[in-house]
Amino acid sequence: MPGHTPAHSSPAAHAHVVPAPVLLAVWAALMALTVITVAATWVDLGRLNLVLALGIATVKAALVLLYFMHMRYDRPFNAIVFIGALAFVALFIFFALMDTAAYRPEMIPDYAPAMKGQ
């Protein structure tokens, strides 16, 4: 067909190639954040442990999304929407877990009775 160009010849069909040093730097950041996550379990920060873990998980998910899924090089609106969605998921999980402190077994009589005869 005259005037018809195949889809694979359009500029939008070509993928963005991320340089290896950028990918290695993101990988190193993900490994460092993983070490920080594990190290945070050794320190008792009280309720802040959950906030710290969710914050690190959100940053790690954003790095994967932006660099390994190439959202950094896509339209900025798409990256903003996805990172916003990740932040809201972390926020919703945080609020749901805040409520778990209200359900203590010792507050409910005979909820978890000790075994007798020991």
C-alpha positions in Angstrom: 0.0 0.0 0.0 1.4 3.4 -0.9 2.0 5.7 2.0 1.6 2.9 4.6 4.4 2.4 7.0 4.7 -0.8 9.0 4.4 -0.5 12.8 7.9 -1.7 13.5 9.4 1.3 11.6 7.8 4.0 13.7 10.0 5.6 16.4 7.4 4.7 19.1 7.9 1.0 18.4 11.6 1.1 19.4 12.5 0.3 23.0 14.7 2.5 25.0 18.1 1.0 25.9 19.1 1.7 29.4 22.9 1.9 29.9 24.5 -0.9 31.9 26.0 1.4 34.5 22.5 2.8 35.3 21.1 -0.7 35.7 24.0 -1.7 37.9 23.6 1.4 40.1 19.9 0.6 40.5 20.7 -3.0 41.3 23.2 -1.9 43.9 20.6 0.5 45.4 18.1 -2.4 45.6 20.7 -4.6 47.3 21.6 -1.8 49.8 17.9 -1.3 50.6 17.5 -5.0 51.1 20.4 -5.0 53.6 18.8 -2.0 55.4 15.5 -3.8 55.5 17.1 -6.9 57.1 19.2 -4.7 59.5 16.0 -2.9 60.6 14.6 -6.1 62.0 17.5 -6.3 64.5 16.6 -2.8 65.9 13.4 -2.4 67.9 11.9 0.9 66.8 8.4 0.1 68.0 5.7 1.1 65.6 8.3 2.8 63.4 9.6 -0.7 62.2 6.4 -1.1 60.1 6.7 2.4 58.7 10.3 1.9 57.8 9.7 -1.5 56.2 6.8 -0.1 54.1 8.8 3.0 53.1 11.8 0.9 52.0 9.5 -1.5 50.1 7.8 1.5 48.3 11.2 2.9 47.3 12.4 -0.5 46.0 9.1 -1.0 44.0 9.5 2.5 42.5 13.1 1.8 41.5 12.1 -1.4 39.8 9.2 0.3 38.1 11.1 3.2 36.9 14.3 1.6 35.6 13.7 -2.1 35.0 10.2 -1.6 33.6 11.4 1.5 31.7 8.8 3.9 33.1 11.6 6.5 33.6 11.8 6.9 29.9 8.1 6.7 29.2 5.6 9.6 29.5 6.1 11.2 32.9 2.4 11.0 33.7 2.5 7.1 33.6 5.3 7.0 36.1 3.6 9.5 38.4 0.4 7.4 38.3 2.2 4.1 39.0 4.3 5.6 41.9 1.2 7.2 43.3 -0.6 3.9 43.2 2.4 2.2 45.0 2.4 5.0 47.7 -1.4 4.5 48.2 -1.1 0.7 48.5 1.6 1.2 51.2 -0.5 3.8 52.9 -3.6 1.5 52.9 -1.6 -1.4 54.3 -0.1 0.8 57.0 -3.6 2.0 58.1 -4.9 -1.6 58.0 -2.0 -2.8 60.2 -2.4 0.1 62.6 -5.7 -1.5 63.6 -4.2 -4.8 64.5 -2.9 -3.5 67.9 -6.6 -3.3 69.0 -7.0 -7.0 68.8 -4.9 -8.4 71.6 -5.7 -11.9 72.8 -5.3 -10.9 76.4 -8.2 -8.5 76.1 -10.6 -11.3 75.2 -11.3 -13.6 78.2 -10.6 -17.3 77.5 -9.6 -16.5 73.9 -6.3 -18.4 74.1 -6.4 -20.3 77.4 -3.3 -22.0 78.6 -3.2 -25.8 78.6 -4.0 -27.2 82.0 -2.0 -30.0 83.5 1.5 -28.8 82.5 
